[in-house]
Amino acid sequence: MAELLLDVLLVLALLSTASAALLSRDLFRAVVLFIAFGLLLSLSWVRLHAPDLALAEAAIGAGLTGVLLLDAVSHFRGRREVE
């Protein structure tokens, strides 16, 4: 019963972070929600007994892509303030 509750909470958290990231008007908030989504997705891979995919999702999906997106947002904000 506890495992089912954890799975349902994980699915609800994934759906809420994905929809919040898509509907967010602030780019920084959308990127942070994208990183949170990637970390939650890596937890779901662990629940599905796929630790290799969980590590790849955490490293690439949440880590590397998140850092690159945050860097892009900072460049976009810097260019927008100059104009």
C-alpha positions in Angstrom: 0.0 0.0 0.0 2.8 2.4 0.8 4.5 1.7 -2.5 1.3 2.4 -4.4 0.9 5.7 -2.5 4.5 6.6 -3.3 4.0 5.9 -7.0 0.8 8.0 -7.1 2.5 10.9 -5.4 5.4 10.6 -7.8 3.1 10.7 -10.8 1.2 13.7 -9.4 4.5 15.5 -8.7 5.7 14.8 -12.3 2.5 16.0 -13.8 2.4 19.1 -11.7 6.0 20.1 -12.3 5.7 19.4 -16.1 2.6 21.5 -16.4 4.0 24.3 -14.2 7.2 24.4 -16.3 5.2 24.6 -19.5 2.8 27.2 -18.3 5.4 29.4 -16.5 6.0 32.8 -18.1 9.2 33.4 -16.2 12.1 31.6 -18.0 14.2 31.2 -14.9 11.3 29.5 -13.0 10.6 27.3 -16.0 14.2 26.1 -16.1 14.2 25.4 -12.4 11.0 23.4 -12.7 12.5 21.5 -15.7 15.4 20.6 -13.4 13.0 19.5 -10.7 11.1 17.4 -13.3 14.3 15.7 -14.4 15.2 14.8 -10.8 11.7 13.4 -10.2 11.9 11.5 -13.4 15.2 9.9 -12.2 13.4 8.9 -9.1 10.7 7.2 -11.2 13.4 5.3 -13.1 14.7 4.1 -9.8 11.2 2.9 -8.9 11.1 1.1 -12.2 14.4 -0.7 -11.3 16.4 1.0 -14.0 19.3 2.6 -12.1 21.3 3.2 -15.3 18.6 5.3 -16.8 18.1 7.1 -13.4 21.8 8.1 -13.4 21.7 9.2 -17.0 18.6 11.3 -16.4 20.0 12.9 -13.3 23.4 13.7 -14.9 22.2 14.7 -18.4 18.6 15.6 -18.1 18.7 17.5 -14.8 22.4 18.4 -14.5 24.0 19.2 -17.8 20.9 20.4 -19.7 19.7 22.4 -16.6 23.1 24.2 -16.4 23.1 25.0 -20.1 19.5 26.3 -20.0 20.3 28.4 -16.9 23.3 29.8 -18.8 21.1 30.6 -21.8 18.6 32.4 -19.6 21.3 34.5 -18.0 22.6 35.5 -21.4 19.1 36.3 -22.6 18.4 38.4 -19.5 21.7 40.3 -19.9 21.0 41.1 -23.5 17.4 42.1 -22.7 18.6 44.6 -20.0 21.0 46.2 -22.4 18.3 47.1 -24.9 
